[in-house]
Amino acid sequence: HLSLRRQRQMCIRDRSYVRGNIAARQAHLKTALTYFDEAIEIDPTHVRARLNRASIHMASGNAQGALDDANVLLELAPGLALAKLRRAEANMMLSNWSDSKTDLEQIVADAPHHHHALTQLAACYISMERPEKAEAPLNEALRLAPEHTDAWHQRGMLYLAWGKYESALSDFEAAIRADGNNLDARLQAAAIHHASNKMEQASAAWRGVLALEPDHPLARQRLQDCEQHLAAL
């Protein structure tokens, strides 16, 4: 009887896990979380359910929940790189930069081709006010993955902080080519054009922002400024 009961529990666990995955793919985060909670309550050692729940926590802004799940995962499977990455990213959300850096350095040491970890490591260096150490990992990330929009954006922010506006603009534009939905890169590119009084380019760039977020107040105001300036010529 105990074996039969356990089999039924495993069936419920597996069903909840699958339904959680379906809900997650449909961006129904609360529903997905409920299903993953059910699966983990039945089987706390279910690595995939806990890993997916950590991702749901991250997407929902619950960094502490993601960190807790990542720590449990690394107790269950100390070599699980994805759990270490989730822990690093959760710590980044919590501004625990040193802890994040330690995990990311280990990931990169074990997998030098991990372009996302390289990008996140650079972000940690920048947040720790060590920007001089950020450029090399970003360059390597872009060598490995030229279409990685986050690396282009992050390097653009680095060059912007250094006052290298042309280089920053080039990187923001590369980020937009890699992912047209990168709103932050569009905002930064538009702001550089605007500050340089390149109003035609700025106007087009602000329109690009508004195509993604029609009610963006700054983009609306700046576009109006551009149109007024161009009309006065």
N, C-alpha and C positions, 0 to 999 in steps of 0.2 A: 504493500500500500504506500509506503514512503517513497519507493522508487516511482510509482505511478504519479504520485503527487508531485514529485520533483520533475518528472517529464512534462507535466502540465504547466508547471512554473516556467520551465525552459521555453515551452511553446509561447507562453504569454510574453516572456522576455524578448524572444526573437520577433514576435509580432509587433511589440512596442518599438523595438529598435528599427524595424523596417518602416513603420509608420512615421517614426521620428525623422528618418532620412527623407521620406516623401514630403513631409511638412517643411523641412528645412529647404529642400530644393524649390518649394513653392513660396519661400520667404515668409512662412507662417511661423515666426520664431517662438511665440508663446506656446503654440500647439506642439511644436517640435520639442521644446523644453519639457513639456508635460510627459511626452512619450519617453524621452531619454531618462527622465526621473524614474518612471515606472520600471524601465529595463534595469537601471542601476540599483533600484531598491531590491529587486529580485536577485540580482547578481552584481555585487559591488566590484567584482573583478573583470567586468565586461569592458575591455580596453577600448574598443571602437565606440561604444555608446558614451563612455566617459570622455573620450577624445572629441567626439562630435558635440557633446554637451559643453565642453570647454569652448569650442568654436562659437556655439550659440551664445554663451555668456559674453564672449568678446564682441560679437556683433550687436549684442544688447547693451553694451557698455558696462557690464558687470565684471570688472577686472578682477575683483577679489574672488568671485566664484570661479572664474577661469583659472586663477592662480591655485586655488584649493584643488581643483580637479587635476591640474598639471602636476602638482606635488604628489598626489595619490598615484597618478599614472607612473611617475618616475620611481615610486616605491615598488610598483608592480612590475615595471619594465624599465630598469635604469638606463638601458641603451636606446630607448625610443627617442629618436631625434626630433620627431614632430611634437612630442610632449615637451621636450626642452625648448623648442621654438615657441610653443604656446606659453610656457612659463616666462620666457624672455619678453614676449609681447605683452603679457599681462603686467609684468613688472614695469614695462615702459609706460603703460597706461597709468600706473600708480606712481610714476616718476622715480622708481627704484633703479636708477640708471646703472649703478655699479653692478647690481645683481644681474641685470639684463646683459650687460657687456660680458660678464663672465660666461654666461650660457652661450651667447652668440659667438664668442671667441672659440669656445669648445666645438660648437657646431661647424664653424669654418675650418678648424683644425682637422676635424674628422672628414669633412666634405668640402674641400676648397672650391668646388664648382657651385656651391649653394648661393646663387646670386641674390636671393631674397634675404638670407641671413647676412650677407655682406652689406646690403643696403640698410638693413636695420642696425647693424653694427655701426655704420657711419652715422646714422641718426642718433645713436647713443653718444658717440664722440661729440657731435655738435651740441647736444643737450648738456653734456658735461663740460662745455666750454673748452673743448680740445679739437677745434675744427681742422687744425693742421693734420690730424690723423684720419680725417674723414675722406679726403679726396682719393687716396689710394684704393680703399675698398670699393668706392663708387666707380672708379675707373675700371676696376676688375669686374665688378658686377655688370657694367655696360659692355665690356669685352665679351663676357660670357653670354649675355642676354641683351642684345641691342634694342629689343622691343620692350624692355622692362620699364614701364612708365614711371614707377615710383623712384627708380634710380636716377632717371633724367630729372625728375622734379626735385629730388633731394640735392643733387649736384647743382641744380639751378639755384636753390635756396642758399647753398654754400657760396656760390660765386656772387650772389646778390649781397650777402653779408660782407663779402670782401670788396664790394664796389666794382666788380667786373660785370657791368650791366650788359654788354653785348654777349659775353659768354653765357650769362644767366638767361638772357632772352633766347639764345640759340637752344639751350637745354630745355627751357619751358616749351618752346615750339616742338622740340623732339618728343617731349612727354605728350603733347597734344596729338601729334601724329601717331604715336603708339596707342593712345587711348583718347578718342575725342570727347569722352565723358569726364575727363580729368578737370573738374571745375577749378580747383586751386591753381593748376598750371595756367589755365585760361585767364584767371584773375591776375596772376602775376605778370603774364605777358602783356595783358591790356594795360596794367599799371605802368609798366616800363615804357610802352609806346606813348602813353599819356604824359608821363613825366618828361619825355623827350620832345614833346610838342609835335609828335607825328600823328596828327589828328585823323588822317584817313585810315592809317593802320589801327589806331586806337579805336576808332568807330567800329571797324570790322571786328576787332577783338572783343569789344564790349557786347556787340550783337551776338558773338559766339557764346558769351557768358549767359546772356538772356535766353538764348535758344535752349539752354539746359535748365535755367532757373528764371522763368519769366518775371518773377516779382523781386528779383535781387535789387535792393534799394540803391546800393552804390553803383552798380552797373547802369541802372536807369539814369541816375544823376549824371554820371560821367558821359554816357551817350548823349544826353541832352547838351552837356557842355561842348562836346565834339561838334554836334550839329550846329550849335550857335556859332562856334568859331569858324566852321567851314562856310556857313551862310554869310558871314561878315567879310569873306575874302573877295 
